[in-house]
């Protein structure tokens, strides 16, 4: 856990530099920065990775979000925005509500925008600062420090960015993808904005992956 805290603190200082540049320059697509959407948890069963934060905070408060530290509670457990409620439905269908309570959530890119199109306009305006490269390094460091057992990519873009694999995967339900990254199961899914297209199919794949995980650890997931 000490290593995870150390990485989180180091990341905070680096990301804050980018935040201040974007805010000072009044980039029209920038809606703030948020790294974590949950507490820090070492070796959680599930780590959720989205593409980037949305503009919900900005829309509610008319100001950019500025959150570099972990939250006290996992947002998906206490908020009713669509992706949170959709995720709870999937985990309930899979019988994994308990595991959701000890999951972590981050994004591939930490910078908030109103939509994905605005995200790439923002990132492309910062190419001279190697923001694509730094974002990949940051998320890879976090994954290594968190050491999750299964990663859930929230959308095709997050799945492709993390794995480099094109979305369609044979022998899986429509709109559900899977890969292996450094020995970890990666599951992704297609969504329309915050609506998960195939909740039932996703829940079945997660149930299977979790069952295989339990079997491989002989029922003790602390191994």
ABEGO torsion letter per residue (X at the ends): XAAAAAAAAAAAAAAAAAAAAAAAAGBAABAEBBABABBBBBGBABBBBBABBBAAAAAAAGBBBBBABBBABBAAAABABAAAAAAAAAAAAAGAAAAAAABBBBBABABBBABAAAAAAAAAAAAAAGAAAAAAAAAAAAAAAAGBABBBBBEAAAAAAAAGBBABBBGBBBGBBBBBBGGBBBBBBBBBEABBABAAAAAAAAAAAAAAAAAAAGGBAAX
